[in-house]
Amino acid sequence: MGNNWNVDSWRNKVGLQMPTYTDEKELNEVLTELKSLPPLAFAGEVRSLRADLAKVAHGKAFLLQGGDCAESFKEFSAEYVKGTVSLIFKMAVVLMYGTGLPVVKVGRLAGQFSKPRSSDTETQNGVELPSYRGDIINSVPFSAEARKNDPQRMLRAYNQSAQCMNLMRAFCTGGFADIHNIHKWNSSFVDGQNNERYRDLVNDIDRGIKFMDSMGLNSSTSSNLAVTTLYTSHEALLLPYEEALTRKDTITSEGKDWVNTSAHMLWIGERTRQLDGSHLEFMRGIINPIGCKISDTMTPEDLITLIDILNPDNIPGKLTLITRFGANKIEDYLPALVEKVKTEGRHVIWSCDPMHGNTESASGYKTRKFENIVKEIASFVKVHKEKGTHPGGIHLEMTGANVTECVGGSYQVTEGELSDRYHTHCDPRLNHNQALEIAFWLAEAFNS
């Protein structure tokens, strides 16, 4: 990598949203240990994801990216991971049929432990303490001890990510991903309350599967119907951790390429995408696919500059632009950005994050309305159809658990029910039924 890049050159830039550790000796010991640990993601897998995402960039595939707002040490279990993974599989089958395209599946899993915050501190009952920044940094309880930035948490995050990776790989190859099983799960969803509108789509998929079975194309004869691939991703916020897990690829590039092994894909958040900041500096030097959140604060000119920093060789599949405007702003700002990128001939994936621009308060809780989430996705698809570009993906904060954090959907979570199962550590997530309904709705939108 030219232009004086190195794995630690980000340290010469200003980095926002990162913690300060009081014990530098302990921090360095943790980082040294992390550098000695095996990779979580492998260079070959990273290159496979780049090839899959290149198809998305060319309009020949669709990107489904979703999972937890912030993973938790406390909630982690095999059943919890299974719930989110199965939800991704169910959504992928519906989207694959509805769009007529293969679906690239990327989870917000096995590393999504840090979160940017709007304020460095939080005040309760006159007491001011550091904000909670994710389990990899500090803890949720409002006490001085819990909110202390603890470098040892990076090791726990690594170990939990390794366990999560193992579970994901098992679910992808052990029969759990069989399309026949997934279709039965989706059929049971449509049999539920207020989902009759999706019955025709499920029946169409059912006929397609039966036709393939009659042709001898089933789980026994085709591994594509029983085995799948699920990649991992998270926001690259805590750069000391990311640096420690970034290694030279000595197998396929003779040590010329740097691979971040903490995940297959990383993204830069809205609060850390400064053109001269630490996060862009770090991300421009790794070969992993990269995402970047953009909003109404991004100008077309700055977007081209950002693209050229992160993807100077204009490689299809390298860069995903994750839009997060809000339902009432997207049609005012997205068209100019899409037009500029198209005119300048840059290869990017456009993906819609309909969550972060639609956060509001209700009954004392942060929440999001299902109707606004759907509205933003509809506007996203509309803009790309008008511009002749590919609405390439969707990026959701969601969980396979039956939480009550977002309002609305066919099962009608109300504001009064938010307190029933409001379990998120940061932002409100779509529950299983709401996320699956998004997939059915989007499948319809592609055919309208």
Secondary structure, 3 states (H helix, E strand, C coil): CCCCCCCCHHHHCECCCCCCCCCHHHHHHHHHHHHHCCCCCCHHHHHHHHHHHHHHHCCCCEEEEEECCCCCCCCCCHHHHHHHHHHHHHHHHHHHHHHCCCEEEEEECCCCCCCCCCCCEEEECCEEEECCCCCCCCCCCCCCCCCCCCCHHHHHHHHHHHHHHHHHHHHHHCCCCCHHHHHHHHHHHHCCCCCHHHHHHHHHHHHHHHHHHHCCCCCCCCHHHCCCCCEEEEECCCHHHHHHCEEEECCCCCCCEEEECCCCEEEECHHHCCCCEHHHHHHCCECCCEEEEECCCCCHHHHHHHHHHHCCCCCCCCEEEEECCCCCCHHHHHHHHHHHHHHHCCCCEEEECCCHHHEEEECCEEEEEHHHHHHHHHHHHHHHHHHCCCEEEEEEEECCCCCCCCEECCCCECHHHCCCCCCCCCCCCECHHHHHHHHHHHHHHHCC
